[in-house]
Amino acid sequence: MKEMTAKEVQQRIENGEMLNLIDVREVDEVQAGHIPGITNIPLGLLEFRSHELDKNKQYIMVCRSGGRSGQATQYLESHGFDVTNMTGGMLSWEGKVE
């Protein structure tokens, strides 16, 4: 499984890269604060909403601490997606939050 730290994700965003961030936390967690521009697909709905994702794009999975996003990364990877887990999750995020 590919992994990237929250700091690496933040640096890429600050460098102007357009990243496809999928936040797999529950809706109320995301409403309390999230990285600008994320798409929220709660982990429990990922299996049913994975058709919304494009296998030709790269995705970075985000959650609170890195556990749920790790599960999401493994699931999507096993279905042919190019995904990376953001280790440490939002607990490690020091960048802008909406």
C-alpha positions in Angstrom: 0.0 0.0 0.0 1.3 3.4 -1.0 1.5 6.0 1.8 2.1 9.7 2.2 2.4 11.8 5.3 -0.1 14.7 6.0 2.9 17.1 5.6 3.7 15.7 2.1 0.1 16.1 1.1 0.0 19.7 2.5 3.3 20.6 0.6 1.8 19.3 -2.7 -1.3 21.3 -2.2 0.7 24.4 -1.3 2.8 23.9 -4.5 -0.4 24.2 -6.5 -1.0 20.5 -7.3 -4.6 19.5 -7.9 -5.0 16.4 -5.7 -8.0 14.0 -5.6 -8.6 13.7 -1.9 -11.3 11.3 -0.6 -12.2 11.7 3.0 -13.7 8.5 4.4 -14.9 9.9 7.7 -18.5 10.2 8.6 -20.4 13.3 7.5 -20.5 14.9 10.9 -16.7 14.4 11.3 -16.1 16.1 7.9 -18.4 19.0 8.8 -16.4 19.6 11.9 -13.3 20.3 9.7 -11.8 19.0 6.5 -9.1 19.7 3.9 -10.5 22.2 1.3 -11.6 20.4 -1.9 -12.1 16.9 -0.6 -14.8 14.5 -1.6 -16.5 12.8 1.3 -17.4 9.2 0.9 -17.8 7.6 4.3 -16.0 4.2 4.6 -19.2 2.3 5.0 -20.5 3.7 1.6 -17.3 3.2 -0.3 -18.2 -0.1 -1.8 -21.5 1.4 -3.1 -20.0 4.7 -4.4 -16.7 3.4 -5.9 -18.3 3.6 -9.3 -18.1 7.5 -8.9 -14.3 7.2 -9.0 -12.1 7.1 -12.1 -9.5 4.3 -12.4 -7.4 6.7 -14.5 -6.9 9.2 -11.7 -4.8 9.0 -8.5 -6.5 9.3 -5.2 -5.3 10.1 -1.7 -7.4 8.7 1.1 -8.0 10.7 4.3 -9.6 9.9 7.7 -9.1 10.9 11.3 -5.9 9.0 12.1 -5.1 6.8 9.1 -6.8 3.6 10.0 -10.1 3.9 8.0 -8.3 5.5 5.1 -5.9 2.5 5.1 -8.8 0.1 4.9 -10.3 2.3 2.0 -6.9 2.3 0.3 -6.6 -1.5 0.4 -10.2 -2.0 -0.8 -9.8 0.4 -3.8 -6.3 -0.9 -4.6 -7.8 -4.4 -4.8 -10.3 -3.1 -7.3 -7.7 -1.6 -9.6 -7.6 2.0 -8.4 -4.4 4.1 -8.0 -4.7 5.1 -4.3 -2.4 6.3 -1.5 -3.1 6.4 2.2 -2.5 9.7 4.1 -0.8 8.4 7.2 -1.7 10.1 10.5 -5.0 11.4 9.1 -6.5 14.7 10.1 -4.9 14.4 13.6 -1.5 15.1 11.7 -2.9 17.8 9.4 -1.4 21.2 9.9 -2.7 22.9 6.7 -5.8 24.8 5.9 -9.2 23.4 7.2 -12.7 24.3 6.1 
